[in-house]
Structure formats: C-alpha cells, structure tokens
Amino acid sequence: GNDRESIDVAYPGDVIGINNPGNWAIGDTLYTGNAKIAFPGIPSFSPEKFAYIRNPNPSSYKSFQKGIDQLLAEGAVQALRQRNDDGGGPLILAAVGQLQFEVVQARLKNEYGVDSDLEPIGYTLARWADGGWDAVDKADKDGKLFGIMIVQDIYKRPVLLFRNDWKAASVAEEEKYLELSPWSKPPSID
C-alpha cells in the first residue's frame, strides 16, 4: 500500500491517484475516446447532524470560502441551504456524525488558517422529497409540514429536516406524493 510510482498507462483494476485541480468529484468517470461514458451516481445517505457554519472573521472570507468549497467537493460533509438561496445566506452543514463537523473545523483551521463557528440545529434526519417542489408546496400549504425545516441541497432539490423518526414516518405514510427518500441520488447527466 505504500509503494508509489508514476505511470503513463493504467489498466482495469489498477488503483491510481490523480491530482485534482477542482474539476472532478467523487464518482466521476475518466475515459478516453469520443463515446460518452456514464455510470449511476453514488447516493448521499441521510445525515443525522445539522449545523450552521459561520466565519467569525470577515477579513478571512476568501480563505474560509475556499476551504468550505474544497471540503464540500471532497464530500467531507453535505451542504444545505434555505430554499432559493443561491449562496448569500447561511450555509447548513449536514453530517452523519459529530466527528465530521470536528474534521471540517480542524481542517479549516490547519489547512486554510481560518476559524469557524458551528451552531447546531435541532433536527435528526433528512428526507429528500423526490416528488419535487410542487409536492412540498402542497404539503406545506395544507399544514402537513409543521415543525419541519424545508431546505434545498446543492442541486436545488427539496430536503425536509425532521426532529424525530416518528414524524418522518408519519409524513411519509400520510403524504405519499412527497415521495420521501432517505438518500439523495445524483442528478442524471443526460
């Protein structure tokens, strides 16, 4: 596992490392030739911890943003935002466990030289509403989403944050048109 060497050709089954200048994400396929190749995307599983992350020092905005962008691209945590927020509002980090938040904060400090403040949010699970925004708007208008935080993922798809399993199961059972899913499927590249 510690042996490394530079190569010009790789074969199926070879494990290779590639310097990433920010063009690729986890699950991307590299290929040569003219035919486009695509495999089903890797799903993102339901986080159980949520927190707003803030930069306490406005003078380090660029370094903070660069660090956050890099960590999100690496998949250290997931990013959620309020509906219709194109990046100007508060960023919500979503993780499976508390350790992921601690890793993000440590890496921001050690690799990018910036501090960060985390403000936990009292929700314990996320469900993607595969029924889309129209279904979410209907359920919200009908008062079915009381106490549920409505946010969007990086692809602007609706995500509902629940405080407990019972509420998530109840909404999933009563409002089937929401098509709640415990994981996020990457969008189709077609």
ChimeraX attribute file (.defattr): number of C-alpha atoms within 10 A of each C-alpha:
attribute: neighborCount
match mode: 1-to-1
recipient: residues
	/A:1	3
	/A:2	3
	/A:3	4
	/A:4	8
	/A:5	5
	/A:6	7
	/A:7	7
	/A:8	4
	/A:9	6
	/A:10	9
	/A:11	7
	/A:12	5
	/A:13	6
	/A:14	8
	/A:15	7
	/A:16	11
	/A:17	8
	/A:18	6
	/A:19	6
	/A:20	8
	/A:21	6
	/A:22	10
	/A:23	7
	/A:24	14
	/A:25	12
	/A:26	10
	/A:27	13
	/A:28	13
	/A:29	12
	/A:30	9
	/A:31	10
	/A:32	7
	/A:33	6
	/A:34	6
	/A:35	7
	/A:36	9
	/A:37	10
	/A:38	14
	/A:39	10
	/A:40	12
	/A:41	16
	/A:42	12
	/A:43	13
	/A:44	14
	/A:45	16
	/A:46	20
	/A:47	21
	/A:48	19
	/A:49	20
	/A:50	28
	/A:51	21
	/A:52	17
	/A:53	18
	/A:54	16
	/A:55	16
	/A:56	13
	/A:57	12
	/A:58	9
	/A:59	10
	/A:60	14
	/A:61	13
	/A:62	12
	/A:63	16
	/A:64	23
	/A:65	15
	/A:66	13
	/A:67	21
	/A:68	23
	/A:69	13
	/A:70	14
	/A:71	17
	/A:72	16
	/A:73	16
	/A:74	14
	/A:75	13
	/A:76	17
	/A:77	23
	/A:78	21
	/A:79	20
	/A:80	25
	/A:81	23
	/A:82	19
	/A:83	16
	/A:84	10
	/A:85	14
	/A:86	10
	/A:87	10
	/A:88	7
	/A:89	11
	/A:90	13
	/A:91	17
	/A:92	24
	/A:93	26
	/A:94	24
	/A:95	22
	/A:96	17
	/A:97	13
	/A:98	13
	/A:99	10
	/A:100	16
	/A:101	21
	/A:102	12
	/A:103	14
	/A:104	19
	/A:105	19
	/A:106	16
	/A:107	17
	/A:108	22
	/A:109	15
	/A:110	11
	/A:111	10
	/A:112	17
	/A:113	13
	/A:114	22
	/A:115	17
	/A:116	15
	/A:117	13
	/A:118	16
	/A:119	12
	/A:120	13
	/A:121	16
	/A:122	14
	/A:123	19
	/A:124	16
	/A:125	21
	/A:126	30
	/A:127	23
	/A:128	23
	/A:129	25
	/A:130	18
	/A:131	16
	/A:132	16
	/A:133	17
	/A:134	13
	/A:135	18
	/A:136	23
	/A:137	14
	/A:138	15
	/A:139	17
	/A:140	14
	/A:141	11
	/A:142	10
	/A:143	10
	/A:144	15
	/A:145	21
	/A:146	10
	/A:147	12
	/A:148	18
	/A:149	15
	/A:150	21
	/A:151	20
	/A:152	21
	/A:153	17
	/A:154	12
	/A:155	9
	/A:156	16
	/A:157	18
	/A:158	27
	/A:159	28
	/A:160	20
	/A:161	25
	/A:162	23
	/A:163	17
	/A:164	15
	/A:165	11
	/A:166	10
	/A:167	14
	/A:168	20
	/A:169	13
	/A:170	12
	/A:171	17
	/A:172	17
	/A:173	13
	/A:174	10
	/A:175	17
	/A:176	12
	/A:177	17
	/A:178	24
	/A:179	17
	/A:180	23
	/A:181	18
	/A:182	17
	/A:183	15
	/A:184	20
	/A:185	15
	/A:186	13
	/A:187	11
	/A:188	9
	/A:189	8
	/A:190	4
